[in-house]
Amino acid sequence: MHSISVGSERGSVEPLAPPASLTASYSPFRSLSPTRTAMSQLDALPARSAPPDLPQSYQAIFQIASEFPRFVVPYYPWWEDEATTVLWAFKNLDIRLVIRYGLFRDENLPRSSLLSRNVDAIDAVFVALTEPREHQLLGHLSHMQRVEEILRRSGTPPFQPVPWSWLPQLPGHSPDARTIAQAIEAESHFQLSKVAFEDIVRASLGYTATSVEWFLMQHTALYIHLLDHLHMYPDDLPTYVEVEKHLQTKSPFAHRAVVQCLLAIRPEAAADMPLPSTRGFEFVAGPIQQLFQDRPESLTNMLKICNVFAVRYRRQYINTAKVPWNMTFDASYPFLEDYLGSSSPSDLARTLTSLDKGDFASLSRQSIVAQDEIVKDLLESWQVLTVSVWECCSAIPDLPAYLRECAKSLLQLHNYHSLTAILNGLHKYAISTARSRGLNTTVGGMVVLDPILPPETNFLCDASHNYAAYRHHYNDYPGLPFLLPHLRDAQQNGDLALQPIFRFLQK
């Protein structure tokens, strides 16, 4: 299924054909030669037809190779060799990630590799992927069946194609141009939500990607629906000229489909409706390609980064009321990089503390009183770390236990800045995963979360009375402060409340 052409020009490819697995749900497109030069000529055109033994077809205006930046590496795709090595290793999470992202040309590679491994190795992966309650039910599976179950549970969920559902309404029944544009944008956003992030990574590196292909085909479907409508109801053309204007700041795919349709009918309008020069998926594919070109130390670390990116991508571009199409995907990962580079939880705690000391070095009494940019940057870094912890825990199953131990070390180091940010991130992770992990129980209307935080740090998360328990502890054991409650205390009780921090800064 996978194919790759690294280092070759990707702009000149054959028009995109629907994946074989989707042809049953995919209607053949019809081509139109847009030779009309004026709207007044529409009525004089003969009816379009095709020979009775040939299906009507349209030009595919979207091609996957044209929507992703050209990807060039000056060497053989190094990750393919590492993928083979990982499949023969003994780290369960790494094996699952390699299967999930499928960055290799031979789609049978995971199956053949796992089938060649001994029973004990396969059992270890199988047990890691199943719940204890399933062991008795699945214990009778053969070696081959266990491999298939590993592949099924490690891979992405089967793609469920949903055809484009927005259709132009009859003249006299259609809403205004702005409402039409909003409806088209909503459908484009819905179609984007069906694209697997793993497929975006694959397409960025030159591999086939079924959900990306389907997404592009649905925007070609928009072009065809609208083209047929305007041929049937040419008086609606001015409305869709206005629709195009409203779409200029929305989905680049929907906008281009509308522009191509209008130009097919009225080619002389090209000067008024220039096509965008950027590739549609460049906003996310560019950062991914840069990541692989920089080549971190291992494929497994790379895939962990991609898994974190998948959580971030869905939060910023899918689970949102408005897609920020023009916002380049944020591919920074400082906390994850610190984690991947650490040798132990205590080592990570020392690294975070060293970095925090550098950030707090410029903090002064005057900065705290004035709550200047230095203070605002520290508050922002606390929030960024909180969100990063939540993202990373959501993507890396082993991380919460690692951070529990790290939190204990941060408490000993009196680094309350990173400590409370990590605890807050872990708490958010416990909330978001309580149902799926089956750890939430209802007792008298109360939801009980997984006790994910170290017991000795629970008092730091008690926000009652402006984190009174933390502030009392800080008076006895000062260190790098959790600034928010101290600043609130100063607002309520005056600058005298900041004395514990001032004493620490004078050391």
Residue pairs with C-beta under 8 A, 6 or more apart in sequence:
1 107
1 208
2 102
2 104
2 105
2 106
2 107
2 202
2 207
2 208
3 105
3 206
3 207
3 208
4 77
4 105
4 205
4 206
4 207
5 206
6 71
6 72
6 73
6 76
6 77
6 205
6 206
7 72
7 73
7 74
9 70
10 65
10 66
10 68
10 70
10 71
10 206
11 65
11 66
11 70
12 65
13 63
13 64
13 65
13 66
15 59
15 60
15 63
16 60
16 62
16 63
16 64
16 213
16 216
16 217
18 26
18 213
18 214
18 217
19 208
19 210
19 213
19 214
21 210
22 161
22 210
22 214
25 161
25 163
26 161
26 217
27 221
28 55
28 56
28 57
29 57
29 58
29 59
29 60
29 220
29 221
29 224
30 48
30 50
30 55
30 56
30 57
30 58
30 224
31 56
31 57
31 58
31 59
32 48
32 58
32 59
32 227
32 264
34 263
34 264
34 265
34 267
36 42
36 45
36 265
36 266
36 267
37 266
37 267
37 268
38 266
38 268
39 234
39 237
39 265
39 266
42 231
42 234
42 265
43 234
48 56
48 231
50 56
50 57
58 220
58 223
58 224
58 227
60 217
60 220
61 219
61 220
61 223
61 256
61 257
61 260
62 216
62 217
62 219
62 220
62 253
62 256
62 257
62 280
63 216
64 203
64 209
64 212
64 213
64 216
66 279
67 216
67 279
67 280
67 281
67 282
68 203
68 204
68 279
68 281
68 282
68 285
69 204
69 279
69 282
69 285
69 286
69 289
71 204
71 205
71 206
71 289
71 292
73 292
73 293
77 103
77 205
78 295
78 299
79 103
79 292
79 299
79 302
80 103
80 104
80 105
82 298
82 299
82 300
83 98
83 103
83 104
83 109
83 299
84 104
84 109
84 113
86 94
86 95
86 98
86 299
86 300
87 95
87 98
87 99
87 109
87 110
87 113
87 114
88 113
88 117
89 95
90 121
90 124
91 300
92 124
92 125
92 128
92 129
93 128
93 396
93 397
93 398
94 300
94 303
95 125
95 150
95 154
96 125
96 129
96 153
96 154
97 300
97 303
97 304
97 307
98 110
98 299
98 300
98 303
99 110
99 150
99 151
99 154
99 155
100 154
100 155
100 156
100 198
100 303
101 198
101 201
101 202
101 303
101 306
102 110
102 155
102 198
102 202
102 207
103 201
103 202
103 205
103 207
103 299
105 207
110 151
110 154
111 147
111 148
111 151
114 122
114 125
114 147
114 150
114 151
115 143
115 144
115 147
119 143
122 143
122 146
122 147
122 150
123 146
125 150
126 138
126 146
126 149
126 150
127 135
129 149
129 150
129 153
129 154
130 138
130 149
130 153
138 146
138 149
141 149
156 196
156 198
156 199
159 194
159 196
159 210
159 211
159 214
160 194
161 194
161 214
162 190
162 191
162 194
163 218
163 221
164 187
164 191
164 218
164 219
164 221
164 222
164 225
165 187
166 183
166 184
166 186
166 187
166 222
166 225
167 225
167 229
168 174
168 180
168 225
168 226
168 229
168 236
169 175
170 233
171 233
171 235
171 236
174 180
174 236
174 239
175 183
177 239
177 240
177 242
177 243
177 245
177 246
178 242
178 246
180 239
180 240
180 243
180 246
181 243
181 246
181 247
181 250
182 246
184 222
184 243
184 247
184 250
184 251
184 254
184 258
185 247
185 250
185 251
185 254
185 323
187 222
187 254
188 219
188 222
188 250
188 251
188 253
188 254
189 251
189 323
191 215
191 218
191 219
192 215
192 251
192 317
192 318
192 323
193 318
194 211
194 214
194 215
195 211
195 212
195 215
196 209
196 211
197 306
197 309
197 310
197 313
197 314
198 306
198 310
199 209
199 210
199 211
199 212
200 209
200 212
200 281
200 284
200 285
200 288
200 313
201 288
201 306
202 208
202 209
202 212
203 209
203 212
203 281
203 285
204 281
204 284
204 285
204 288
204 289
204 292
205 288
205 289
205 292
212 281
215 253
216 253
219 253
219 254
219 256
219 257
220 257
222 254
222 257
222 258
223 257
223 258
223 260
223 261
226 240
226 257
226 258
226 261
227 261
227 264
227 265
229 236
230 236
230 237
230 240
230 261
230 265
231 265
234 265
237 262
237 265
237 266
240 258
240 261
240 262
241 262
241 269
243 258
244 255
244 258
244 259
244 262
244 273
247 254
247 255
247 258
248 255
249 326
250 323
250 325
251 323
251 325
252 276
252 278
252 280
252 325
253 280
255 276
256 275
256 276
256 280
259 273
259 275
260 275
262 269
262 273
263 269
263 270
263 273
279 285
283 325
283 326
283 327
283 328
283 329
284 313
284 317
284 329
286 328
286 329
287 328
287 329
287 330
287 331
288 306
288 309
288 329
288 331
290 331
291 302
291 305
291 306
291 331
292 302
296 302
296 305
296 340
301 340
304 336
304 340
304 395
304 396
305 333
305 336
305 340
307 395
307 396
308 333
308 336
308 391
308 392
308 395
308 396
309 329
309 331
309 333
310 395
311 391
311 394
311 395
312 329
312 330
312 391
313 329
315 391
316 324
316 327
316 329
316 330
317 323
317 324
317 329
333 388
334 388
335 385
335 388
335 389
335 392
336 388
336 392
338 348
338 351
338 352
338 355
339 348
339 392
339 399
339 402
341 351
342 348
342 351
344 405
345 402
345 403
345 404
345 405
345 406
345 408
345 409
346 405
346 406
346 409
348 402
348 406
348 409
349 406
349 409
349 410
349 413
349 415
349 418
350 409
350 413
352 406
352 410
352 415
352 418
353 410
353 413
353 415
353 418
353 480
356 415
356 417
356 418
356 480
357 480
359 377
359 378
359 381
360 378
360 417
360 480
362 374
363 374
363 375
363 378
363 505
364 374
364 505
365 498
365 502
365 505
366 372
367 374
367 375
368 375
368 486
368 487
368 490
368 498
368 501
368 502
369 490
369 495
369 498
371 487
375 483
375 487
378 417
378 483
379 483
379 484
382 417
382 420
382 421
382 482
382 483
382 484
383 421
385 418
385 421
385 422
385 425
386 421
386 422
386 424
386 425
386 428
387 425
388 425
389 403
389 421
389 422
389 424
389 425
389 426
389 428
389 429
390 425
390 428
390 429
390 432
392 399
393 399
393 400
393 403
393 425
393 426
393 429
394 429
394 432
394 433
400 426
400 429
400 452
403 422
403 425
403 426
404 426
404 452
404 453
404 454
406 422
407 419
407 422
407 423
407 426
407 453
407 454
407 457
408 454
408 456
408 457
410 416
410 418
410 419
410 422
411 419
411 454
411 456
411 457
411 460
413 479
414 477
414 478
414 479
414 480
415 479
415 480
416 460
416 470
416 474
416 479
416 480
416 481
416 482
417 480
417 481
417 482
417 483
418 480
419 457
419 460
419 482
420 460
420 461
420 470
420 482
423 453
423 457
423 460
423 461
424 461
426 452
426 453
427 449
427 452
427 453
427 461
429 452
430 449
430 450
430 452
430 453
431 449
433 439
433 450
434 440
434 447
434 449
434 450
437 450
439 448
439 449
439 450
440 447
440 448
440 449
440 450
441 447
441 448
442 448
453 461
459 469
459 470
459 473
460 467
460 469
460 470
460 473
460 482
462 468
462 469
462 470
466 485
466 488
466 489
466 492
467 482
467 484
467 485
470 482
470 485
471 485
471 486
471 489
471 500
474 481
474 482
474 486
474 500
475 500
478 500
478 501
478 503
478 504
479 504
481 500
481 501
481 504
486 497
486 498
486 500
486 501
489 497
489 498
490 497
490 498
